[in-house]
Amino acid sequence: MVSRSEYDAVIVGGGPAGSTAAYLLGKFGHRVALLEKQRYPRDKVCGGCLSQKSIRFLDRVFCAPVPALRREGLLDFTGTRYALYIERSRALAGDLAAPFYFTQRDRYDAYLAGRAAEAGAEVHDGAEVAAIDHARRTVTTSDGDRYSARVLIGADGIHSRVRRSLPRCAFDRDRWRNNLGLALELTIPREEAQASANGDGTIRLDDGLTTPHLVFAACRWGYGWVFPNSEAIVVGIGGLLQKNQKGLRDRFGEFLNAIGLSAFADRKPTGFPLPFGNYIPSPAYGEALLVGDAGGFASPILGEGIFYAHRTAELAAHAVHRHLATGAPLGETYAALLRRRLIPELQAEAALRNFLYGCLDARMRIPLQAFMKTTSARVIDAVQGFRSFRGFRRDDDLHTAVW
């Protein structure tokens, strides 16, 4: 066992949230250890969609505009069109004013961890956390290495060991379970998909398999997706777990049939839980904070989590810096930043989720289609981050730098 000298912050989890926090705290001059249980580059089940709000974040925080991301090989595909279905009926389709980009998470996460190391953070991959002692503020790995720190950040995903180590009083566990999502996803090599796709499906994919498709009501309180990559397409369905306790595997087979990819129905998809509106409003306990999926931060409508991983990590890093530099209360500072910069947006998006999926459950298709047609441009702007979900107005607090 190796006992490490004390760090200012130990961050558990080396995905976008953990690496962003490590990068910013390193730039602030703090001594940081970033612990990732797998070795980079490692696979991560994820559609890999980068909305414009994620692209703008990377430019603002990492000084990585689109040309730089292309040079690094991080933008695997560019989606300039979209198609949106309600069950088997096409509701909306067209060109996007600004594209969605798609990345491969093994490359993306390794790049961000490298940027954190360049900023001065110690990156320890292959370091699986086995125990957390909040009283002593120590983290022990499965190899017996012990890290101590003034602050602990849990960025270790939906199965977060840091979150599970907190006492029951730390957050509302019933609310967490009631808003947890479940997804099934299959990655199909592009050549195979193009060779085996048939025209029998009720949802017609474009011939080149280049258009992102969203299909609402592919399961209860959820949707299906077809996301293009350069060498593969990612097909999945996901929705609220409590509405899809049984039958999700059958619904996935039905979805493959609907999009003309029934040839792949015998392949086993990867299943995983995901945040779907179960964010923790005050994700702090003592000297520990939760960011990204560990705190339930993702889009309540689509489950998209990359931007929310980045943004919560940025807010947490500023809270930690103020705490270490001035003695500001850690949890209160982080919660205040979340309340101003993120929580109202998540609340508004959750309300829209309840309306959208409630209408689908009640089979109110006609008013829902009318609503979507009249608000489609503004909803897309909100998903992209150009507008807020709160009245679809512009709100710079969502994306501006924190001072």
C-alpha positions in Angstrom: 0.0 0.0 0.0 1.2 3.5 -0.9 0.0 6.4 1.1 0.0 9.5 -1.0 0.6 12.9 0.4 -2.5 15.2 0.7 -4.0 16.7 -2.4 -6.2 19.7 -2.6 -8.8 17.6 -4.5 -9.2 14.0 -5.4 -11.5 13.3 -8.3 -13.0 9.9 -8.8 -13.9 9.2 -12.4 -12.1 10.2 -15.5 -14.9 11.0 -18.0 -15.8 14.4 -19.3 -16.9 15.6 -15.8 -13.9 14.4 -13.9 -11.4 15.6 -16.5 -13.0 19.0 -16.7 -12.9 19.5 -13.0 -9.3 18.3 -12.9 -8.3 20.6 -15.8 -9.8 23.7 -14.2 -8.5 23.0 -10.7 -5.1 22.4 -12.2 -5.2 25.7 -14.0 -6.2 27.3 -10.7 -3.0 26.0 -9.2 -4.3 23.3 -7.0 -2.8 19.9 -6.5 -5.2 17.4 -8.0 -5.4 13.6 -8.4 -7.8 12.2 -11.1 -8.6 8.5 -10.6 -10.0 6.5 -13.4 -10.6 2.8 -12.9 -10.0 1.8 -16.6 -7.0 2.4 -18.8 -7.2 5.0 -21.5 -8.5 4.8 -24.2 -11.5 2.9 -22.8 -14.9 2.2 -24.3 -18.0 4.0 -23.0 -21.5 3.2 -24.0 -22.8 6.5 -25.3 -24.5 7.9 -28.4 -21.7 10.4 -28.5 -23.8 13.4 -29.5 -22.2 16.8 -29.0 -24.8 19.6 -29.2 -23.8 23.1 -29.9 -23.8 23.9 -26.2 -21.1 21.3 -25.7 -19.1 22.6 -28.7 -19.3 26.1 -27.3 -18.2 24.8 -23.9 -15.1 23.1 -25.4 -14.2 26.3 -27.2 -14.7 28.6 -24.2 -13.1 26.4 -21.5 -10.6 24.2 -23.3 -9.8 26.7 -26.1 -10.7 23.9 -28.5 -12.9 25.3 -31.4 -14.2 23.0 -34.1 -11.1 23.1 -36.3 -9.0 22.0 -33.3 -11.4 19.2 -32.5 -11.2 18.0 -36.1 -7.4 18.0 -36.0 -7.5 15.9 -32.8 -9.9 13.4 -34.6 -12.6 14.0 -32.0 -15.5 14.9 -34.4 -16.4 11.6 -35.9 -19.4 12.7 -37.8 -21.4 15.9 -38.6 -25.2 15.8 -38.7 -26.7 18.6 -40.7 -30.2 17.3 -41.0 -32.6 15.7 -38.5 -35.8 13.6 -38.6 -38.3 13.3 -35.7 -41.0 10.8 -35.5 -43.9 10.2 -33.1 -44.3 6.4 -33.1 -44.3 5.6 -36.9 -45.3 9.0 -38.1 -42.8 11.6 -39.2 -43.6 14.8 -37.3 -40.6 17.0 -38.3 -37.6 16.8 -40.6 -35.3 19.3 -42.2 -31.9 21.0 -42.2 -30.3 22.1 -39.0 -29.2 25.8 -38.6 -26.2 24.5 -36.7 -25.0 20.9 -36.8 -24.9 18.2 -34.2 -21.5 16.5 -34.0 -20.8 13.0 -33.0 -17.7 11.7 -31.2 -16.3 8.4 -30.1 -16.0 8.4 -26.4 -12.7 6.4 -26.2 -11.0 9.2 -28.1 -12.9 12.1 -26.5 -12.4 11.0 -22.9 -8.6 10.2 -23.5 -8.2 13.7 -25.0 -9.8 15.4 -22.0 -7.8 13.5 -19.5 -4.7 14.5 -21.5 -5.7 18.1 -21.2 -6.1 17.7 -17.5 -2.6 16.3 -17.2 -1.3 19.2 -19.2 -2.9 21.6 -16.7 -1.0 19.9 -13.9 -3.4 17.3 -12.6 -2.0 13.8 -11.8 -4.0 11.3 -13.9 -4.0 7.8 -12.5 -5.8 5.4 -14.9 -6.3 1.8 -13.9 -7.0 3.1 -10.3 -10.2 1.5 -9.2 -11.6 3.0 -6.0 -12.4 0.4 -3.3 -13.2 2.5 -0.2 -14.0 6.0 0.7 -13.7 7.5 4.2 -15.5 10.8 4.4 -14.4 11.5 8.0 -10.7 11.2 7.1 -11.2 12.4 3.5 -9.4 9.5 2.1 -9.8 7.3 -1.0 -8.3 3.8 -1.2 -7.9 1.9 -4.5 -8.1 -1.8 -5.1 -4.3 -1.8 -5.2 -4.2 -0.4 -1.7 -3.0 3.1 -2.6 -4.5 5.7 -0.3 -5.2 9.3 -1.4 -6.1 12.0 1.0 -7.5 15.3 0.1 -9.1 18.5 1.3 -12.0 18.0 -1.1 -13.5 14.9 -2.9 -15.3 15.1 -6.2 -17.5 12.2 -7.4 -17.4 12.1 -11.2 -17.8 8.3 -11.4 -21.0 8.0 -13.3 -24.5 6.7 -12.7 -23.1 3.8 -10.5 -21.1 6.3 -8.5 -19.2 4.7 -5.6 -18.9 8.2 -4.1 -22.6 8.8 -4.2 -23.3 5.4 -2.7 -20.9 6.1 0.1 -22.9 9.0 1.3 -25.4 8.6 4.2 -29.1 8.2 3.4 -29.8 11.8 4.5 -27.5 13.2 1.9 -30.1 13.1 -0.9 -33.6 11.9 -1.7 -33.2 8.3 -2.8 -36.8 7.8 -3.7 -36.7 10.8 -6.1 -33.5 9.4 -7.6 -35.1 6.0 -8.3 -38.4 7.5 -9.6 -36.6 9.6 -12.2 -33.9 7.1 -13.3 -33.8 6.0 -16.9 -32.9 2.8 -18.6 -31.5 2.4 -22.1 -30.6 -0.4 -24.6 -28.1 0.4 -27.3 -26.4 -1.4 -30.2 -23.6 -0.2 -32.4 -23.8 -1.6 -35.9 -20.8 -1.3 -38.4 -21.9 1.0 -41.2 -21.1 -1.4 -44.0 -23.2 -4.1 -42.3 -26.1 -1.7 -41.7 -26.1 -0.5 -45.3 -25.9 -4.0 -46.7 -28.7 -5.4 -44.4 -31.1 -2.4 -44.3 -34.4 -3.1 -45.9 -37.3 -1.0 -47.0 -39.9 -2.9 -45.0 -39.7 -0.6 -42.0 -42.4 2.0 -41.3 -39.6 4.5 -40.5 -37.5 5.1 -43.6 -33.9 5.9 -42.8 -32.1 7.9 -45.5 -30.1 5.9 -48.0 -26.7 7.0 -46.7 -27.6 6.5 -43.0 -26.4 10.1 -42.3 -29.4 11.7 -40.7 -29.9 11.6 -36.9 -33.3 10.2 -36.1 -35.3 10.5 -32.9 -38.5 8.4 -32.5 -40.7 9.4 -29.5 -42.8 6.6 -28.0 -40.4 3.9 -29.1 -40.9 2.9 -25.4 -43.0 4.4 -22.7 -41.8 7.8 -21.5 -38.8 7.6 -23.7 -37.6 7.5 -27.3 -35.5 5.7 -29.8 -32.5 7.0 -31.7 -30.4 6.4 -34.7 -27.1 8.3 -34.6 -24.6 8.2 -37.4 -20.8 7.7 -37.0 -18.3 7.5 -39.7 -17.8 3.7 -39.3 -21.0 2.7 -37.5 -24.5 3.7 -36.6 -25.7 3.7 -33.0 -29.2 2.5 -32.4 -30.9 2.6 -29.1 -34.1 3.1 -27.0 -34.4 4.6 -23.6 -36.9 5.9 -21.2 -38.0 6.2 -17.6 -37.2 3.0 -15.7 -40.4 2.9 -13.6 -42.4 3.0 -16.9 -40.3 0.3 -18.6 -39.7 -2.3 -15.9 -40.6 -5.1 -18.3 -40.6 -5.6 -22.1 -37.9 -3.1 -23.0 -36.0 -5.8 -24.8 -39.1 -6.6 -26.9 -39.6 -2.9 -27.7 -36.0 -2.7 -28.9 -36.7 -5.6 -31.3 -39.8 -3.8 -32.5 -37.8 -0.6 -33.0 -35.2 -2.4 -35.1 -38.0 -3.8 -37.3 -39.6 -0.3 -37.6 -36.3 1.2 -38.9 -35.7 -1.6 -41.3 -32.8 -3.2 -39.4 -34.5 -6.4 -38.3 -31.4 -8.4 -39.5 -29.8 -7.3 -36.2 -32.6 -8.3 -33.9 -30.6 -11.3 -32.7 -27.7 -9.2 -31.5 -27.7 -8.4 -27.8 -27.8 -4.7 -27.0 -25.9 -3.2 -24.1 -28.2 -2.1 -21.3 -27.4 0.7 -18.9 -29.2 3.1 -16.5 -29.0 6.8 -17.2 -30.1 10.1 -15.5 -33.5 11.1 -16.8 -34.6 13.9 -14.5 -33.2 12.5 -11.2 -30.6 15.3 -10.7 -29.8 16.0 -7.0 -30.4 19.8 -6.4 -27.8 20.0 -3.7 -25.2 17.3 -4.5 -22.8 17.9 -1.6 -22.1 16.3 1.7 -19.3 17.5 4.0 -16.3 18.0 1.8 -17.6 15.9 -1.1 -19.4 17.0 -4.3 -21.1 15.1 -7.1 -20.9 16.1 -10.8 -22.2 14.8 -14.1 -24.1 11.4 -14.1 -23.0 10.8 -10.5 -25.3 13.6 -9.5 -28.0 12.7 -12.0 -27.2 15.7 -14.3 -28.5 15.0 -17.8 -31.3 16.2 -20.1 -34.6 15.1 -18.6 -36.0 14.7 -22.1 -33.2 13.1 -24.1 -30.9 11.8 -21.4 -28.0 13.7 -23.1 -25.3 14.1 -20.5 -22.0 15.3 -22.0 -22.8 19.0 -21.7 -24.2 18.6 -18.2 -21.0 16.7 -17.2 -18.9 19.5 -18.4 -21.0 22.3 -16.9 -21.5 20.8 -13.4 -17.8 20.1 -13.3 -17.0 23.7 -14.1 -19.4 24.9 -11.4 -17.9 22.5 -8.9 -14.3 23.5 -9.8 -15.2 27.1 -9.0 -16.8 26.2 -5.8 -13.8 24.1 -4.7 -11.4 27.0 -5.7 -13.4 29.5 -3.7 -13.5 27.1 -0.7 -9.8 26.4 -0.8 -8.8 30.0 -1.5 -11.1 31.9 0.8 -12.8 29.4 3.1 -16.2 29.9 1.4 -18.6 27.0 2.4 -18.1 24.3 -0.2 -21.5 22.7 -0.5 -23.4 26.0 -0.2 -21.3 27.6 -2.8 -21.7 24.7 -5.3 -25.5 24.6 -4.6 -25.8 28.3 -5.2 -24.0 28.1 -8.5 -26.2 25.3 -9.6 -29.4 27.2 -8.6 -28.3 30.1 -10.7 -26.7 28.5 -13.6 -28.4 25.1 -14.2 -31.2 23.9 -11.9 -33.9 26.3 -13.3 -33.2 25.0 -16.8 -33.4 21.4 -15.7 -36.7 22.1 -14.0 -38.1 23.7 -17.1 -37.0 20.8 -19.3 -38.4 18.3 -16.8 -41.8 20.1 -17.0 -41.7 19.8 -20.8 -40.7 16.2 -20.5 -43.8 15.5 -18.4 -46.0 17.3 -20.9 -44.5 15.6 -23.9 -44.5 12.0 -22.5 -47.8 12.6 -20.7 -49.4 13.4 -24.0 -47.9 10.3 -25.6 -49.2 8.1 -22.8 -52.7 9.6 -23.2 -52.5 9.1 -26.9 -53.0 12.8 -27.5 -51.0 12.8 -30.8 -52.8 15.6 -32.7 -52.3 18.4 -30.1 -48.7 17.2 -29.5 -47.9 17.3 -33.2 -49.4 20.8 -33.4 -47.3 21.9 -30.5 -44.1 20.5 -32.0 -44.7 22.1 -35.3 -45.3 25.5 -33.9 -42.3 25.3 -31.5 -39.9 23.1 -33.3 -37.3 25.8 -34.1 -37.3 27.1 -30.5 -37.1 23.5 -29.1 -34.1 22.7 -31.3 -32.5 26.0 -30.2 -33.0 25.0 -26.6 -31.5 21.5 -27.1 -28.6 23.2 -28.9 -28.2 25.8 -26.1 -29.1 28.9 -28.0 -32.2 29.4 -26.0 -33.5 28.4 -22.5 -36.3 25.9 -22.0 -37.8 28.5 -19.7 -40.1 30.2 -22.1 -37.7 29.5 -25.0 -36.0 32.9 -24.2 -32.3 33.6 -24.4 -30.4 33.1 -21.1 -26.7 33.6 -21.0 -26.3 32.3 -17.5 -26.6 28.9 -18.9 -23.3 29.1 -20.7 -21.2 32.0 -19.7 -18.0 31.9 -17.7 -18.1 31.8 -13.9 -16.3 34.5 -12.0 
